[in-house]
Amino acid sequence: MVYGFSNLSVFSDRFDPWLRVLQLLFLIGVVGTLVMLYSSYGLWRNARMRSWTTVYMAGVVLASSIFLWFTAASRILQSSLKY
């Protein structure tokens, strides 16, 4: 990426299929994150959880939220490949 910013000819049409693969991987990650957030909510409603399990689930939710923020901020899931 750093080389691409100094030499913009790297970002050409031949790089587009790899960007689509990257978008697909991010989309799979977003769907998995949403499923994980839903299951975490169900586990938090369970009153018999230990405190370390709660701390672990809070860490996973925080990491997932950061992933969702990065995906939204980088606009990697937009339909066009304008860069």
N, C-alpha and C positions, 0 to 999 in steps of 0.2 A: 504494500500500500504506500509506503513512504517513497519508494522508487516511482510509483505511478503518479504521485503528486508532482514530482519534478520532471517526469517525462509523460505527458498526457497521451501520447500515442499508444501507450500500453492499454488504455481503456478504449478498446475498439469493438467492433461487432463480433470478433472472434472470441471475446471474453463473455458474451451474453449467455451462452448455455451454462457456463459455470456459475454465473450470477443467479440463474433460474434454479439450479441445484441448491445453491445456498439459501434461496428464498424458500424452497421446499423444506429444507432442514429446519429453518426458523419457524415455519408454519407447524411442522410436527412438534417442535418444542413448545410453541404457544398452546396448542391443543393439549399436550401433556401437562403443561403447567396449570391450565384451567381445570383439568380433571383432578390434579393433585390438590389444588385449592379447595375444590368441592369435597374431596375425601378428608382433608384436614379439618374442614368445618364439621363434618360428621364425627370425627374423632374427638374434637374439642367439646362437643356436646355430651360425650360420654363422661360421666362423673367419676369413674373409677380409674382415671389415668394417673400415673405417678408424675411427680414434679419434673423429673428429667425427661420424660416423654413429652411433656408440655414445652420444655425449653427446646428440645430437638425439633418439634413441629414448628415452633415459632421461628427457628433458624431456617428451616426449609421454606416456610412461607415468605420470609424476608428475602432469601435468595431468589425465589420464584418471582417476587415482586420486582426485584432489581432486573431480572431477565426481561420481564414484560416492559419495564420502563426503557431498557436499552433497545428493545425491538421497536417500540413506538418512537423513541427519539431518533433512531437511525433511519427510520422510514424504509426499512429493508423489505417490507411486505407490500410496497406499492406496486401497482400493475405495470407501470411503465419502467423502462430502464434508462431514464435520463440521468446522466451523471456528468 
